[in-house]
Amino acid sequence: MELKNKVALITGGSKGIGKAIAGSLVHAGARVVITARHHDQVREAVDDLRLEGGDRVTGFPCDVRDYQQVKSVIQNVHQQLWWAGYSSK
């Protein structure tokens, strides 16, 4: 599966199934954004995933039960991807 120039947002991506999915998507060439509730877990998972995906991996702390946090993550992802040359269309 080739996912170059595709973007994946993985909630719960700091461990378990979410982290495994993120790793598979990175391996397939996607730009991956992970979220989890705890900043330290996000940072650790991003560091691990960057060993394979380099700068195609980023992450944000986010509790998906909180609408404002989700909205903020979406805005941050959109801004970062715009600067990286990705289109939201």
Number of C-alpha atoms within 10 A of each C-alpha: 8 10 14 13 11 14 21 16 17 18 21 21 26 28 15 9 11 17 22 14 16 28 22 15 22 24 17 15 19 21 24 26 21 26 28 23 17 14 15 12 18 24 19 14 23 27 16 16 25 17 10 14 21 14 12 17 24 22 25 24 21 23 16 16 9 9 11 12 15 18 13 13 21 13 12 13 18 15 12 13 15 12 10 10 9 15 12 8 3
